[in-house]
Amino acid sequence: MHWPPVGSTTPCAATHLLSLFAPDFYDNVSGRGLDILDVVAQWYDTSFADRSAELHEVLSSEDRVMVWYTFRGRRIGNGFPRLHGRRIEGRPVAWDQVHIFRVRRVGCRALGRA
């Protein structure tokens, strides 16, 4: 598993991140379950170096959480499907991302505690 948050230095960050998702997580874009997180992590690993993320806002309502951030990196490969066949020039890239998650409350759990 190689899915810790950008810049994470804690060895159990991936475990904590995945613990936030329900086992029946469904990604509407890919039509896949939790395995899509590993796939996307591989795309990032093979496509971008010097990665960082700037968090702009996290909003929530009764059953939704929206996360808005800007991703930055230097392009080193064509791991992302939409990059296949494009010339690799090592240039810096940046783009905003918005992710919306539907949530259900099953209790509270503090990250960083065993």
ZIGI-V530738 format. One record per backbone hydrogen bond with DSSP energy under -1.0 kcal/mol. CO is the residue of the C=O (numbers start at 1). NH is the residue of the N-H. If there is no record, write none. Layout:
co: <CO | CO>
nh: <NH | NH>
//
This chain:
co: <5 | 10 | 12 | 13 | 14 | 15 | 17 | 18 | 22 | 27 | 32 | 33 | 34 | 35 | 36 | 37 | 38 | 39 | 40 | 41 | 42 | 44 | 47 | 47 | 49 | 52 | 54 | 57 | 59 | 63 | 64 | 65 | 66 | 67 | 68 | 68 | 69 | 70 | 71 | 72 | 73 | 74 | 80 | 81 | 83 | 91 | 93 | 95 | 97 | 99 | 101>
nh: <8 | 13 | 16 | 17 | 18 | 19 | 20 | 21 | 25 | 31 | 27 | 36 | 37 | 39 | 40 | 41 | 42 | 43 | 44 | 45 | 46 | 48 | 76 | 77 | 74 | 72 | 70 | 68 | 66 | 103 | 61 | 101 | 59 | 99 | 56 | 57 | 97 | 54 | 95 | 52 | 93 | 49 | 83 | 84 | 86 | 75 | 73 | 71 | 69 | 67 | 65>
//
